């Protein structure tokens, strides 16, 4: 890590240096450059549109209220799969660095910051730009990690747990004795929602997932696992609970939203927070999108009054109230410290392996969170390249492209 090494090699007389020497040293520091690896979305389409690039950059000059964080782990979310296909409105247009959450170590703080210091381990939330080695963020978007929390857990917590927490407790007001239907119960939000339901007495959880994941989600707290691939989940729920359920968390959209609404008990709440049914193949599928929107639930206020049911929408990306987010994060970190919630890490992939990471999530193979690690593989870790694979070319590429400020690193191709 050249950037850190540069810092380590600063003069031993630092503490007693004269103002002139300090200014000169700062001048030198400001002109030092370091390599920064980042995952860049270069255009919309398949997995190949996310490229690993190495930029040479200067140490950023922090404004008031900003901190510089060396990123140790990042979270992969469904939003990034949508973003790659051009289906996520909040992502700036390519070329753009994706990623909304991560964890790492503070390397520098703005002048006015009192509650954080260099060396603190933090969880960071941002609208985009987290999939890189070094980020500058506003201090209110960073949260001190509990000592026992790993960087992978830190990166797995914010998006999924904030989403689940706000839907269950701020919108649906889940109380003892209620029942909740959680779709994609083995995914990041699904596991977070299941764990949070455990913090309330006697909450019954119905969870849909493929049969292979049932044992895991049952151990995690799902009362009634349902295989949505082979069974009609509406029928299965009605067999167990003829009146239906109190809360439905719907990340699917389309006809599933209608089914969810029909499953609600009187005074029940449906929360729509995604449209996973839009995503079928690697690239944008206009037919799947049209079908999802055509089947979208459409209700007038009169119909809602007659049904005695509530319909809500939740999207963390559009939630601009920082205070709401901060309060929920504080609460979640408290629950983690009490041992009541614990992110489940499905797998961790290096930046070079981003294609494999996205494919794992896209094909719904994951149980829990998929994590991306910025740090390059150490030499001994590198697998022997299979014929036709572009592995380990980073170093050779670095030698060839010294004169370029940005170079692309070949990702491993499956």
C-alpha positions in Angstrom: 0.0 0.0 0.0 2.1 2.9 -1.3 -0.1 5.5 0.2 0.3 4.2 3.7 4.0 3.5 3.2 4.5 7.1 2.1 2.9 8.2 5.4 5.0 5.8 7.4 8.2 7.2 5.9 7.5 10.7 7.1 10.3 12.3 9.1 10.8 11.3 12.7 11.2 15.0 13.8 7.6 15.6 12.7 6.3 16.5 16.2 8.9 19.1 16.9 9.1 20.6 13.4 9.0 24.4 12.7 6.0 25.9 11.0 8.0 26.4 7.8 9.0 22.7 7.8 5.4 21.7 8.4 4.2 23.7 5.5 6.9 22.3 3.3 6.0 18.8 4.4 2.3 19.4 3.7 3.3 20.7 0.2 5.2 17.4 -0.5 2.2 15.4 0.9 -0.2 17.2 -1.3 1.8 16.3 -4.4 2.2 12.6 -3.5 0.2 10.3 -5.6 -1.0 6.8 -4.9 -2.8 4.1 -7.0 -6.5 3.6 -6.3 -8.3 0.6 -7.6 -12.0 1.1 -8.5 -14.8 -0.9 -10.1 -16.2 1.3 -12.9 -19.5 0.8 -14.8 -18.4 1.7 -18.3 -21.8 1.4 -20.0 -25.1 -0.5 -19.6 -25.3 -4.2 -20.4 -23.8 -7.5 -19.2 -21.2 -8.4 -16.6 -18.4 -7.2 -18.8 -19.5 -3.6 -18.4 -18.1 -3.4 -14.9 -14.3 -3.0 -15.2 -11.5 -2.9 -12.7 -9.5 0.3 -13.2 -6.5 1.7 -11.4 -6.3 5.4 -11.2 -3.2 7.4 -10.0 -4.5 10.2 -7.8 -3.3 12.8 -5.3 -4.3 12.8 -1.7 -7.7 14.5 -1.6 -8.0 17.9 0.1 -10.8 17.4 2.7 -13.4 20.1 3.1 -15.1 20.8 6.5 -17.2 17.8 7.6 -15.4 15.3 5.3 -13.4 12.2 6.1 -11.0 10.1 4.0 -11.6 6.3 4.4 -9.5 3.4 3.2 -12.1 0.9 2.2 -11.7 -2.7 3.4 -14.9 -4.3 2.2 -18.0 -3.3 0.1 -21.5 -4.7 -0.2 -23.1 -5.9 -3.4 -26.8 -5.1 -3.7 -29.6 -5.8 -6.1 -29.6 -2.1 -7.0 -26.2 -2.6 -8.6 -27.5 -5.4 -10.8 -30.3 -3.0 -11.9 -27.8 -0.2 -12.3 -25.6 -2.2 -14.6 -28.7 -2.7 -16.8 -29.6 1.0 -16.8 -32.6 0.3 -14.6 -31.6 2.3 -11.5 -32.5 5.9 -11.8 -30.4 7.1 -8.9 -27.1 6.0 -10.4 -25.3 8.7 -12.4 -24.7 7.7 -16.0 -21.6 5.8 -16.9 -18.7 5.9 -16.5 -19.4 5.7 -12.8 -18.1 3.9 -9.7 -20.9 1.9 -8.2 -21.4 0.8 -4.6 -23.5 2.2 -1.8 -22.0 0.7 1.3 -18.7 -0.3 2.7 -16.4 -0.4 5.7 -12.9 0.7 6.3 -10.4 2.8 8.3 -10.3 6.6 8.6 -7.0 7.9 7.1 -7.7 11.7 7.5 -10.4 13.9 8.9 -11.6 17.5 8.1 -10.6 20.3 10.5 -13.9 20.5 12.3 -14.5 16.8 13.1 -14.6 16.0 16.8 -16.4 12.6 16.9 -14.1 10.6 14.7 -10.3 10.3 14.4 -7.7 8.7 12.2 -7.5 5.0 12.7 -11.3 4.6 13.6 -13.0 1.7 11.9 -16.2 2.9 10.2 -19.2 1.7 8.2 -19.9 4.1 5.3 -23.0 4.8 3.3 -23.0 6.7 0.1 -25.4 7.1 -2.9 -22.7 5.6 -5.2 -18.9 5.5 -5.5 -18.1 3.0 -2.7 -16.4 0.3 -4.9 -13.0 1.8 -4.7 -10.0 1.7 -2.3 -10.2 5.2 -1.0 -13.3 7.4 -0.6 -14.1 10.8 0.7 -17.5 11.0 2.5 -19.4 13.4 4.8 -18.9 12.4 8.4 -22.6 11.9 9.1 -22.6 9.1 6.5 -20.0 7.2 8.5 -20.6 5.2 11.7 -18.1 3.8 14.2 -18.0 0.0 14.1 -18.4 -2.1 17.2 -15.0 -3.7 18.2 -16.1 -7.3 17.5 -17.5 -6.5 14.1 -15.5 -7.7 11.0 -15.1 -5.4 8.0 -17.2 -7.9 6.0 -20.0 -7.6 8.5 -19.7 -3.9 8.5 -20.1 -3.8 4.7 -23.1 -6.2 4.9 -25.1 -4.3 7.5 -26.3 -0.8 6.2 -28.4 -1.2 3.1 -30.1 -4.5 3.9 -30.7 -3.9 7.6 -31.8 -0.3 7.2 -34.3 -1.3 4.6 -35.6 -4.2 6.7 -35.7 -2.1 9.9 -37.5 0.8 8.5 -40.1 -1.3 6.7 -40.8 -3.5 9.7 -40.7 -0.9 12.6 -41.2 2.5 11.0 -43.8 1.6 8.4 -45.5 -1.7 9.4 -45.1 -1.2 13.2 -44.6 -4.9 13.8 -45.7 -5.9 17.3 -45.8 -9.1 19.3 -48.1 -11.8 17.8 -48.0 -10.5 14.2 -47.2 -12.5 11.1 -44.9 -11.4 8.2 -44.4 -12.8 4.7 -40.8 -12.3 3.5 -40.0 -13.0 -0.1 -36.4 -14.0 -1.1 -35.9 -14.9 2.5 -32.4 -16.2 1.9 -31.2 -12.9 0.4 -29.6 -9.9 2.2 -32.8 -8.1 3.1 -34.6 -11.4 3.7 -32.2 -12.5 6.4 -32.0 -9.0 7.9 -35.9 -8.9 8.1 -36.0 -12.4 9.6 -33.5 -11.5 12.3 -35.2 -8.3 13.1 -38.6 -10.2 13.5 -36.8 -12.3 16.1 -36.4 -9.2 18.3 -40.2 -9.0 18.7 -42.1 -11.7 20.7 -44.1 -14.3 18.9 -43.8 -13.0 15.4 -44.6 -15.7 12.8 -42.4 -15.5 9.6 -43.4 -17.1 6.3 -40.4 -17.1 4.0 -40.2 -18.0 0.3 -36.9 -19.5 -1.0 -35.8 -22.5 -3.1 -35.9 -25.8 -1.3 -32.1 -26.0 -1.0 -32.1 -23.0 1.3 -35.0 -24.1 3.6 -32.8 -25.6 6.3 -30.7 -22.5 6.6 -33.6 -20.0 6.7 -35.4 -22.2 9.3 -32.4 -22.2 11.5 -32.3 -18.4 11.0 -35.8 -17.9 12.3 -38.2 -18.5 9.4 -41.2 -20.3 10.9 -42.7 -21.6 7.7 -40.3 -21.9 4.7 -42.1 -22.2 1.3 -40.6 -23.3 -2.0 -41.9 -20.7 -4.5 -40.5 -22.7 -7.4 -42.6 -25.8 -6.9 -45.6 -24.6 -4.8 -48.1 -21.7 -5.0 -47.1 -19.7 -1.9 -50.5 -18.1 -1.6 -52.1 -21.6 -1.2 -49.4 -22.7 1.2 -49.9 -19.7 3.5 -53.7 -20.1 3.4 -53.4 -23.7 4.5 -51.4 -22.6 7.6 -53.1 -19.3 8.2 -56.5 -19.1 6.5 -56.9 -15.4 7.3 -53.6 -14.5 5.7 -50.8 -12.4 7.2 -50.4 -9.0 8.8 -47.4 -7.8 6.8 -46.1 -8.5 3.3 -42.6 -7.3 2.3 -42.6 -7.3 -1.5 -39.3 -6.9 -3.4 -40.8 -8.6 -6.6 -43.4 -6.3 -8.1 -45.9 -7.3 -10.8 -48.4 -10.0 -10.2 -46.8 -10.9 -6.8 -47.9 -7.5 -5.5 -51.5 -8.4 -6.3 -51.1 -11.7 -4.5 -49.5 -10.0 -1.5 -52.4 -7.6 -1.2 -54.9 -10.4 -1.4 -53.0 -12.2 1.4 -53.3 -9.3 3.9 -55.5 -9.7 6.9 -57.8 -6.8 7.7 -55.7 -3.8 8.8 -52.7 -5.5 7.2 -49.8 -3.7 5.5 -48.1 -4.4 2.1 -44.7 -2.8 1.6 -43.4 -2.7 -2.0 -39.6 -2.1 -2.1 -38.4 -3.5 -5.4 -39.2 -5.0 -8.8 -36.9 -8.0 -8.9 -39.3 -9.6 -11.5 -38.0 -7.0 -14.0 -34.5 -8.7 -13.9 -34.4 -11.9 -15.8 -31.3 -12.2 -17.9 -27.9 -10.5 -17.8 -29.1 -7.5 -19.8 -32.2 -5.3 -19.7 -35.3 -7.4 -20.7 -38.0 -5.1 -22.0 -40.6 -7.8 -22.1 -40.1 -8.8 -18.4 -40.3 -5.1 -17.5 -43.5 -4.6 -19.5 -45.1 -7.7 -18.0 -44.1 -6.6 -14.4 -45.6 -3.1 -14.9 -48.7 -4.4 -16.7 -49.4 -6.7 -13.7 -48.6 -3.9 -11.2 -51.2 -3.5 -8.5 -53.4 -0.4 -9.2 -55.7 0.8 -6.5 -57.9 3.8 -5.9 -58.4 5.3 -2.4 -62.0 4.1 -2.4 -60.9 0.5 -3.0 -58.3 0.9 -0.1 -61.0 2.1 2.3 -63.3 -0.8 1.4 -60.4 -3.3 1.8 -59.2 -1.9 5.2 -55.6 -2.5 4.1 -52.5 -0.3 3.8 -50.1 -0.2 0.9 -46.7 1.4 1.4 -43.6 2.0 -0.8 -40.0 2.0 0.5 -36.8 3.0 -1.3 -33.8 3.8 0.8 -32.1 5.6 -2.1 -34.9 8.2 -2.2 -34.8 8.7 1.6 -33.1 12.1 2.1 -33.7 12.5 5.8 -30.2 11.8 7.2 -31.5 12.0 10.8 -33.9 9.1 10.2 -31.1 7.0 8.7 -28.6 7.9 11.5 -31.1 7.0 14.2 -31.9 3.6 12.6 -28.1 2.9 12.2 -27.5 3.6 15.8 -30.3 1.2 16.8 -29.0 -1.5 14.5 -25.4 -1.2 15.8 -26.9 -1.5 19.3 -28.8 -4.7 18.3 -25.6 -6.1 16.8 -23.6 -5.3 20.0 -26.3 -7.1 22.0 -26.0 -10.2 19.8 -29.6 -9.9 18.5 -28.6 -9.4 14.8 -25.6 -10.6 12.8 -25.1 -10.2 9.1 -24.7 -13.5 7.3 -21.9 -13.4 4.8 -22.5 -15.7 1.8 -19.2 -15.1 0.1 -16.4 -12.6 -0.5 -14.9 -11.8 -3.9 -11.9 -9.7 -4.8 -12.5 -6.7 -7.1 -10.9 -8.8 -9.9 -13.8 -11.4 -9.4 -16.7 -8.9 -9.6 -18.3 -10.8 -12.5 -18.5 -14.0 -10.4 -19.9 -12.0 -7.5 -22.7 -10.4 -9.6 -23.5 -13.7 -11.3 -23.8 -15.4 -7.9 -26.4 -12.9 -6.8 -28.1 -12.7 -10.2 -28.7 -16.4 -10.3 -30.0 -16.3 -6.7 -27.3 -18.7 -5.4 -26.4 -16.7 -2.4 -27.6 -17.2 1.1 -26.9 -13.9 2.8 -24.6 -11.1 1.6 -22.1 -11.1 -1.2 -19.1 -8.9 -0.4 -16.4 -7.3 -2.6 -12.9 -6.8 -1.3 -10.8 -4.0 -2.8 -7.4 -5.4 -1.7 -5.6 -7.2 -4.6 -5.0 -10.9 -4.2 -1.6 -11.7 -2.8 0.8 -13.5 -5.2 0.5 -16.8 -3.4 -3.3 -16.6 -3.4 -3.5 -16.3 -7.1 -4.9 -19.5 -8.8 -3.0 -20.9 -11.8 -4.8 -19.4 -14.8 -7.0 -21.8 -16.7 -6.5 -21.7 -20.4 -8.2 -18.7 -21.9 -8.4 -16.8 -18.5 -6.9 -13.4 -18.1 -5.8 -13.8 -14.5 -2.8 -12.1 -13.0 -2.1 -9.7 -15.8 -2.4 -6.7 -13.5 1.3 -6.5 -12.8 2.3 -6.9 -16.4 -0.3 -4.3 -17.3 1.1 -2.0 -14.7 4.6 -2.1 -16.2 3.3 -1.5 -19.7 1.0 1.4 -18.9 3.2 3.5 -16.6 2.6 6.6 -18.6 -1.2 6.3 -18.4 -3.0 7.6 -15.4 -5.8 5.2 -15.6 -5.5 1.6 -16.7 -8.0 -1.2 -16.9 -7.3 -4.5 -15.2 -8.6 -7.6 -16.9 -11.2 -9.3 -14.8 -11.3 -13.0 -14.5 -13.6 -14.3 -17.2 -15.7 -17.3 -16.4 
